[in-house]
Amino acid sequence: MPTVRLRVTGNASVASELMHALQAIEGIEHVEEVADLMPHMDDEDSSSAGLPDDESPGLHSIEIEAPNDEAVRRIHAVAEALAERTESVIEIVEDF
């Protein structure tokens, strides 16, 4: 069963909308937001903490188990369409 990992740069509502759209694809049974294991070097005590240049829309990692290659193609199409519509960035990290 192929697994697709996506990285969404956008707010939580974009990530949620993407997850709901992916769950609607026929045959998709597992869509999950996974924890970000990368340490971020944000220093809360820094004099630049909280400045607008440090703010970002958010990063969400989503993992999808697809039943076949056709479902993987549909996942890619849904992600691309949503990224265009919401003006967010959705990166396909890997398919395997």
PEHU-V291625 format. One record per backbone hydrogen bond with DSSP energy under -0.5 kcal/mol. NH is the residue of the N-H (numbers start at 0). CO is the residue of the C=O. If there is no record, write none. Layout:
nh: {NH	NH}
co: {CO	CO}
This chain:
nh: {3	4	5	6	7	8	8	9	9	13	14	15	16	17	18	19	20	21	22	23	24	27	28	28	29	31	33	33	36	42	43	45	48	50	53	54	54	59	60	61	61	62	63	64	65	65	71	72	73	74	75	76	77	78	79	80	81	82	83	84	85	86	87	88	89	90	92	92	93	95}
co: {63	93	61	90	59	6	88	7	57	10	10	11	12	13	14	15	16	17	18	19	21	24	26	64	64	62	31	60	34	40	41	42	45	47	50	50	51	7	33	5	59	31	3	29	1	63	67	68	69	70	71	72	73	74	75	76	77	78	79	80	81	82	82	8	87	6	4	90	4	2}
